[in-house]
């Protein structure tokens, strides 16, 4: 059985914090941020991250996973999927699919022309998940913002007609 998803708002800050810290603890090289950095956030920092004006934040029930999306000013209106994580006990059970589908629905509902994401080179499972949902790998590549020696590649998926 797949867990239910929930779009979060500022009053859900503890849920986002707890799931995010679990993600940073379990998969520290997957994110630009660090566990030590985010453990230092105040309640107001967590609440600010969940302001709907800053995008979408979604968790799967039972701590099964999380994902975020926002619209960077430098991507021509494209939404950016980020902070994707599925708890190890839930991997291979469709949670990642649900989270990606939620971001795609949000992007379409808000009229974004596409959804972009960055995936670490060598993260075959993540790239396979995103390809299943119509993302394609581009030639755009850059150093991982949080980990020296790791590179990320841009994947993108058009939305709408």
C-alpha positions in Angstrom: 0.0 0.0 0.0 1.3 3.5 -0.9 1.3 6.2 1.7 -0.9 9.3 1.3 0.7 12.6 0.3 0.2 15.9 2.0 1.0 19.4 0.7 2.4 21.3 3.6 1.8 24.8 4.9 3.7 26.8 7.6 1.8 25.2 10.5 3.2 21.8 9.3 6.8 22.9 9.9 7.5 20.1 12.4 6.5 17.4 9.9 8.7 19.0 7.2 11.6 19.5 9.7 11.5 15.9 11.0 11.3 14.3 7.5 13.9 16.7 6.1 16.4 15.9 8.9 15.8 12.2 8.5 16.6 12.6 4.8 19.8 14.6 5.5 20.9 12.0 8.0 20.2 9.0 5.8 21.4 10.5 2.4 23.8 13.3 3.3 25.4 13.4 -0.2 22.1 13.8 -2.0 21.5 17.4 -0.9 23.2 20.8 -1.2 22.5 21.4 2.5 23.8 19.5 5.5 22.2 18.0 8.6 24.4 20.2 10.8 23.2 23.3 9.0 19.5 22.5 9.1 19.5 21.3 12.7 20.4 24.9 13.5 17.3 26.3 11.9 14.7 28.0 14.1 11.0 27.4 13.9 10.7 30.6 11.9 13.1 29.3 9.2 11.1 26.1 8.8 7.8 28.0 8.6 9.2 30.4 6.0 10.2 27.4 3.8 6.6 26.2 3.9 5.1 29.5 2.8 3.1 28.6 -0.3 4.6 31.7 -2.0 7.9 29.9 -2.0 6.6 26.9 -3.8 5.4 23.4 -3.0 6.5 21.1 -0.1 5.0 17.6 0.1 5.5 14.7 2.5 4.4 11.1 2.2 2.7 9.7 5.3 4.8 7.6 7.8 8.0 9.5 7.0 8.1 7.7 3.7 9.5 10.6 1.7 9.4 14.2 0.7 9.8 16.5 -2.3 9.8 20.2 -2.9 9.3 22.5 -5.9 9.8 26.2 -6.6 10.4 28.6 -9.5 13.9 29.9 -9.7 14.1 33.3 -11.4 16.7 32.2 -13.9 14.8 29.2 -15.6 12.3 31.0 -17.8 9.3 30.1 -15.6 10.2 26.4 -15.2 9.4 24.8 -11.9 12.3 23.1 -10.2 11.9 19.7 -8.4 14.3 19.5 -5.5 14.8 17.7 -2.2 13.5 14.5 -3.5 14.0 11.7 -1.0 12.3 8.3 -0.2 13.0 6.5 3.1 14.9 3.3 2.5 12.1 1.1 3.8 9.7 2.6 1.2 12.1 2.5 -1.9 10.8 0.4 -4.7 7.2 0.7 -3.5 6.0 3.6 -5.7 6.5 6.5 -3.3 9.0 8.2 -5.6 6.5 8.0 -8.4 3.8 9.6 -6.2 6.1 12.4 -5.2 7.2 13.2 -8.8 3.6 13.0 -10.0 2.6 15.6 -7.3 5.3 18.0 -8.5 4.2 17.6 -12.2 0.6 18.2 -11.2 1.5 21.3 -9.3 3.7 22.6 -12.1 0.9 22.1 -14.6 -1.8 23.6 -12.3 0.4 26.7 -12.0 1.1 27.0 -15.8 4.8 26.3 -15.7 6.2 25.3 -19.1 8.3 22.6 -17.7 9.8 21.0 -14.6 13.6 20.9 -14.3 15.7 19.0 -11.8 19.3 18.2 -11.1 20.4 14.6 -10.6 23.9 13.5 -9.4 25.9 11.7 -12.0 25.9 8.0 -11.2 22.5 8.1 -9.3 21.1 5.5 -11.7 17.9 4.8 -9.6 16.9 8.5 -9.5 17.6 9.0 -13.2 15.5 5.9 -14.0 12.6 7.2 -11.8 12.6 10.6 -13.6 12.8 9.0 -17.0 9.8 7.0 -16.2 7.9 10.3 -15.8 9.1 11.7 -19.1 12.2 13.6 -18.0 15.0 13.7 -20.4 18.7 14.2 -19.6 20.3 17.3 -21.0 23.9 18.2 -21.6 23.8 20.8 -18.9 26.2 19.8 -16.1 27.7 21.5 -13.1 29.5 20.8 -9.8 27.2 19.6 -7.0 26.6 22.7 -4.8 27.2 20.8 -1.6 29.8 18.2 -2.4 33.2 18.7 -4.0 34.0 16.2 -6.8 30.4 15.4 -7.5 28.7 16.6 -10.6 25.0 17.0 -11.4 23.1 16.9 -14.7 20.0 18.7 -15.6 16.9 16.7 -16.5 13.8 18.4 -17.8 10.2 17.6 -18.7 7.9 19.8 -20.7 4.4 20.4 -19.4 1.1 21.1 -21.2 0.7 21.1 -24.9 
